Amino acid sequence: MRCSERAGAVRRLLALTLFALVSVAAGGGSDKASRIAYTCGTPNEICVMNADGTHVRRLTHGPSRNEAPSWSPNGKRIAFHSDRDGNSEIYAMNADGSDQRRLTNSPWNEAAPKWSPDGATLAYVSDRGGNVEIYVMNVDGTRQVNLTKSPARDFDPAWVPNTSAFAFASDRDGKVEVYLMDERGQVAKYSSGGAFAPAISPDTSKLAVTGPNGIYVTKFTGGPWRRLTLGGWDTEPTWSPNGKKIAFRRGKNGPGAEIYVIDADGTGLRRLTKDSVPDGLPDWSPLPGG
């Protein structure tokens, strides 16, 4: 993956974003009390496990597809998408699987929700109007707004911690790359060489993406990309709450796909799920009381 030439526009956007940031110190504490939600089985369901892969619990029960879990900042709710009512819509439930509520209701497909850092809104992907865009809405489903408004496909939203800025993937320049939208709605290209599925570390010091044949990491403020994994089908990175580890999916989206975890320096690779069904789309919870 080539190192992106960080243009002045990108640096200005990052400066605006970081100026608004109230930093969260990472590196302290342990992630052992945290959990990982993920998509499991066929048909797809939402499961939760401890950070070490133990105590797996299934939260949804088909026969519909239930996918792409996202933890609320306080760890009490999980958003996800499901086609249980026909087309794909956004739902939310308690962290124990109770109180499952539908948030969107449209003839289009709504998917891949991401809870905002302040817990007040959800970003998600919709193909309403015939084009894939990133929308945001209140957590009760009201006030749905198109954020990207581009003729290209925009997807994979990832909030910048403690801000209303976010990274996302788009093919607006002909090839899928990672972009950044700041709190004013200005957009700048962040990567080159092909990248998607961005994930920003809790202290905003690093950005992880899926790149050619693996997971890559760079400083959020810019710099060279470092290849973290060597798997050709390594994707969907998510940071641990202390920023020391990354969980991700290894394998094609089907049987054989499993959840792995690796230290942020590229050491300590370990497989978490060990079953005969496909697992993917992991999302690491905040620490209890976070």
Summary of the structure (lengths in Angstrom):
residues: 290
radius of gyration: 17.5
end to end distance: 34.7
largest distance: 49.8
contacts: 991
relative contact order: 0.18
helix: 6%
strand: 41%
